[in-house]
């Protein structure tokens, strides 16, 4: 709606009504989205996603859960007991979760926006399909989705100690400072057989608290013979941190008070090769007694870990500064 009484516009009344009736409004032919958040974690996982296809369980990973042979000491004669066959391999099995977004194209919109449009509502709606899907995928990456079998697995499911997610893949589950983070990373590395996590992600508020432990001892040392002037930028604080060689970054979708360590050697997103943000195309609604069209976008995916001890889920952080 035009706004009266602002700037050079006259106040509401007959003069303003006449002016608004004969004057075209200035228009910026671009849409600025104000409601969504970026997720570096999802960006990383999507960029390294593995392909998955059909089958009863779209992702089946053989997992060794215990030793399959036994060693023993021998003496001068070299004797030993006969080996005992010990099964140690079982399959972790997961089904992909499928997310669909219906896209309407009403008859009236088709006619009215055929010409003389500033912004295409259909194009805007199609862009929003992708954005809504990414927001949902990012949020569900950090939540306990075990209660709903139609939802994907998550980092929470993969790295739970069995308290909240007693079964994973069909198999039974087995205030932060630099020093605290280093201890957690060392413990996870040891539990994973010597392999450190690839990255650590935490909520921006908790990240700020951890970052403050770096800033408190930060020093700026100019090179000998140089000096800082008005034209010299001094950078302080850190957009990402590195502790024990592991990069740490913030993600809006990571819940406050929680931290995740991910090893991408064992943890991946699996994306359906038949439903990777695919669009069905538009189909007529005439058989339903309606002028118009409708389509649907579908994506099938899951986030899985073949080695739960390779990562961690920490809780009880006392950061969340904002």
VEXDREN-88261 format. One record per residue (C-alpha): residue number from 0; y, x negated, z negated. Coordinates in steps of 0.2 Angstrom, whole numbers. Layout:
# VEXDREN-88261
[NUM [Y X Z]]
...
# end
This chain:
# VEXDREN-88261
[0 [0 0 0]]
[1 [18 -6 4]]
[2 [27 -11 -12]]
[3 [45 -4 -14]]
[4 [59 -12 -24]]
[5 [53 -30 -22]]
[6 [63 -43 -13]]
[7 [73 -36 1]]
[8 [63 -19 1]]
[9 [73 -4 -5]]
[10 [68 6 -20]]
[11 [56 20 -18]]
[12 [64 35 -9]]
[13 [69 43 7]]
[14 [76 26 14]]
[15 [60 17 9]]
[16 [49 30 16]]
[17 [58 30 33]]
[18 [57 11 34]]
[19 [39 10 30]]
[20 [35 23 43]]
[21 [42 13 57]]
[22 [39 -5 52]]
[23 [23 -14 54]]
[24 [17 -25 39]]
[25 [15 -43 41]]
[26 [-3 -48 39]]
[27 [-13 -64 36]]
[28 [-29 -62 47]]
[29 [-40 -72 35]]
[30 [-50 -66 20]]
[31 [-49 -76 4]]
[32 [-64 -74 -7]]
[33 [-60 -74 -26]]
[34 [-76 -69 -35]]
[35 [-90 -82 -32]]
[36 [-95 -99 -39]]
[37 [-102 -114 -31]]
[38 [-119 -122 -38]]
[39 [-122 -140 -34]]
[40 [-140 -138 -41]]
[41 [-144 -124 -28]]
[42 [-136 -134 -15]]
[43 [-147 -149 -19]]
[44 [-163 -139 -20]]
[45 [-160 -129 -4]]
[46 [-156 -145 6]]
[47 [-173 -152 0]]
[48 [-183 -136 1]]
[49 [-201 -136 7]]
[50 [-208 -124 19]]
[51 [-221 -111 14]]
[52 [-230 -99 25]]
[53 [-242 -84 23]]
[54 [-258 -83 12]]
[55 [-263 -74 -4]]
[56 [-254 -87 -14]]
[57 [-240 -94 -3]]
[58 [-240 -110 -13]]
[59 [-256 -117 -21]]
[60 [-255 -135 -28]]
[61 [-271 -144 -35]]
[62 [-267 -150 -52]]
[63 [-277 -163 -63]]
[64 [-275 -158 -81]]
[65 [-288 -170 -90]]
[66 [-298 -186 -86]]
[67 [-313 -184 -75]]
[68 [-322 -201 -79]]
[69 [-325 -210 -95]]
[70 [-324 -229 -98]]
[71 [-335 -239 -111]]
[72 [-338 -256 -117]]
[73 [-353 -267 -111]]
[74 [-361 -283 -117]]
[75 [-371 -297 -110]]
[76 [-384 -286 -101]]
[77 [-370 -276 -93]]
[78 [-378 -259 -98]]
[79 [-369 -243 -98]]
[80 [-372 -225 -101]]
[81 [-374 -213 -86]]
[82 [-357 -205 -81]]
[83 [-354 -187 -86]]
[84 [-346 -175 -73]]
[85 [-330 -168 -81]]
[86 [-321 -155 -71]]
[87 [-302 -159 -72]]
[88 [-294 -151 -57]]
[89 [-288 -133 -56]]
[90 [-276 -124 -44]]
[91 [-258 -119 -49]]
[92 [-254 -104 -38]]
[93 [-238 -95 -35]]
[94 [-232 -81 -23]]
[95 [-215 -82 -16]]
[96 [-202 -69 -21]]
[97 [-193 -59 -8]]
[98 [-174 -54 -9]]
[99 [-167 -42 3]]
[100 [-149 -36 7]]
[101 [-147 -20 17]]
[102 [-132 -21 29]]
[103 [-124 -4 34]]
[104 [-114 -2 50]]
[105 [-106 16 49]]
[106 [-102 25 65]]
[107 [-84 27 61]]
[108 [-82 9 57]]
[109 [-89 5 74]]
[110 [-77 16 83]]
[111 [-61 12 73]]
[112 [-64 -7 73]]
[113 [-69 -8 91]]
[114 [-51 -14 95]]
[115 [-35 -19 86]]
[116 [-43 -26 71]]
[117 [-36 -39 60]]
[118 [-52 -43 50]]
[119 [-69 -37 56]]
[120 [-77 -28 41]]
[121 [-95 -31 49]]
[122 [-92 -50 49]]
[123 [-85 -50 32]]
[124 [-100 -40 26]]
[125 [-112 -52 34]]
[126 [-103 -67 26]]
[127 [-105 -58 9]]
[128 [-123 -56 12]]
[129 [-125 -74 11]]
[130 [-113 -77 -3]]
[131 [-122 -63 -14]]
[132 [-139 -70 -10]]
[133 [-133 -88 -15]]
[134 [-125 -82 -31]]
[135 [-141 -73 -36]]
[136 [-152 -88 -32]]
[137 [-141 -99 -42]]
[138 [-141 -88 -57]]
[139 [-160 -85 -57]]
[140 [-163 -104 -56]]
[141 [-159 -105 -75]]
[142 [-166 -89 -82]]
[143 [-183 -83 -89]]
[144 [-190 -73 -75]]
[145 [-208 -72 -81]]
[146 [-207 -54 -86]]
[147 [-204 -48 -68]]
[148 [-217 -53 -56]]
[149 [-206 -49 -41]]
[150 [-193 -62 -46]]
[151 [-195 -81 -42]]
[152 [-200 -94 -55]]
[153 [-186 -105 -62]]
[154 [-182 -121 -71]]
[155 [-184 -111 -87]]
[156 [-202 -106 -82]]
[157 [-207 -123 -76]]
[158 [-201 -133 -92]]
[159 [-204 -121 -106]]
[160 [-215 -128 -119]]
[161 [-226 -112 -119]]
[162 [-216 -103 -132]]
[163 [-207 -91 -120]]
[164 [-218 -94 -104]]
[165 [-237 -95 -110]]
[166 [-244 -96 -92]]
[167 [-236 -105 -78]]
[168 [-244 -105 -60]]
[169 [-260 -96 -68]]
[170 [-262 -111 -80]]
[171 [-259 -111 -99]]
[172 [-243 -120 -104]]
[173 [-245 -135 -112]]
[174 [-118 -155 -149]]
[175 [-123 -168 -138]]
[176 [-118 -187 -137]]
[177 [-122 -201 -126]]
[178 [-134 -208 -139]]
[179 [-143 -191 -140]]
[180 [-144 -189 -121]]
[181 [-151 -206 -119]]
[182 [-164 -202 -132]]
[183 [-169 -186 -123]]
[184 [-170 -195 -106]]
[185 [-181 -209 -114]]
[186 [-193 -196 -122]]
[187 [-194 -187 -106]]
[188 [-198 -203 -96]]
[189 [-211 -207 -108]]
[190 [-219 -190 -107]]
[191 [-219 -190 -88]]
[192 [-229 -207 -88]]
[193 [-214 -218 -85]]
[194 [-204 -208 -72]]
[195 [-186 -203 -76]]
[196 [-179 -187 -70]]
[197 [-168 -187 -54]]
[198 [-153 -178 -62]]
[199 [-148 -168 -77]]
[200 [-138 -152 -76]]
[201 [-128 -143 -90]]
[202 [-115 -130 -92]]
[203 [-97 -136 -89]]
[204 [-92 -133 -107]]
[205 [-106 -143 -113]]
[206 [-103 -156 -100]]
[207 [-85 -157 -106]]
[208 [-91 -161 -124]]
[209 [-102 -175 -117]]
[210 [-88 -181 -106]]
[211 [-77 -182 -122]]
[212 [-89 -195 -129]]
[213 [-85 -206 -114]]
[214 [-67 -203 -114]]
[215 [-65 -208 -132]]
[216 [-69 -226 -128]]
[217 [-62 -226 -111]]
[218 [-52 -242 -107]]
[219 [-40 -246 -92]]
[220 [-39 -264 -89]]
[221 [-27 -270 -75]]
[222 [-31 -285 -65]]
[223 [-22 -301 -70]]
[224 [-5 -302 -63]]
[225 [-4 -283 -58]]
[226 [5 -269 -66]]
[227 [5 -250 -66]]
[228 [20 -242 -58]]
[229 [26 -224 -53]]
[230 [16 -226 -37]]
[231 [0 -231 -45]]
[232 [-13 -218 -49]]
[233 [-23 -220 -65]]
[234 [-39 -211 -65]]
[235 [-46 -204 -81]]
[236 [-62 -194 -86]]
[237 [-77 -193 -75]]
[238 [-82 -180 -62]]
[239 [-100 -184 -66]]
[240 [-109 -195 -79]]
[241 [-123 -208 -78]]
[242 [-133 -211 -94]]
[243 [-149 -222 -93]]
[244 [-147 -223 -74]]
[245 [-148 -204 -73]]
[246 [-133 -194 -65]]
[247 [-127 -179 -75]]
[248 [-117 -165 -68]]
[249 [-110 -148 -72]]
[250 [-116 -131 -65]]
[251 [-107 -114 -68]]
[252 [-124 -105 -68]]
[253 [-132 -116 -81]]
[254 [-131 -106 -98]]
[255 [-120 -112 -112]]
[256 [-130 -122 -125]]
[257 [-144 -127 -113]]
[258 [-147 -143 -102]]
[259 [-160 -146 -89]]
[260 [-168 -162 -82]]
[261 [-176 -161 -65]]
[262 [-187 -173 -56]]
[263 [-187 -168 -38]]
[264 [-203 -178 -34]]
[265 [-212 -164 -43]]
[266 [-200 -150 -43]]
[267 [-195 -141 -27]]
[268 [-189 -125 -19]]
[269 [-201 -118 -7]]
[270 [-194 -107 7]]
[271 [-203 -95 18]]
[272 [-203 -101 36]]
[273 [-204 -82 41]]
[274 [-190 -76 29]]
[275 [-177 -90 28]]
[276 [-161 -79 27]]
[277 [-167 -70 42]]
[278 [-158 -55 49]]
[279 [-168 -40 56]]
[280 [-155 -35 68]]
[281 [-147 -18 68]]
[282 [-157 -2 71]]
[283 [-151 16 74]]
[284 [-150 29 60]]
[285 [-151 43 73]]
[286 [-170 47 68]]
[287 [-163 50 50]]
[288 [-150 62 57]]
[289 [-135 50 55]]
[290 [-124 41 68]]
[291 [-124 23 63]]
[292 [-134 8 61]]
[293 [-143 -3 48]]
[294 [-150 -20 46]]
[295 [-157 -31 32]]
[296 [-157 -49 28]]
[297 [-172 -56 19]]
[298 [-176 -73 10]]
[299 [-192 -78 3]]
[300 [-192 -92 -9]]
[301 [-198 -99 -26]]
[302 [-193 -114 -37]]
[303 [-209 -123 -43]]
[304 [-214 -139 -52]]
[305 [-231 -147 -50]]
[306 [-229 -157 -66]]
[307 [-220 -148 -80]]
[308 [-218 -164 -91]]
[309 [-208 -172 -77]]
[310 [-193 -163 -83]]
[311 [-185 -155 -98]]
[312 [-176 -139 -105]]
[313 [-165 -143 -120]]
[314 [-157 -130 -130]]
[315 [-145 -129 -145]]
[316 [-131 -139 -138]]
[317 [-115 -136 -148]]
[318 [-103 -139 -134]]
[319 [-96 -125 -123]]
[320 [-78 -130 -126]]
[321 [-72 -115 -115]]
# end
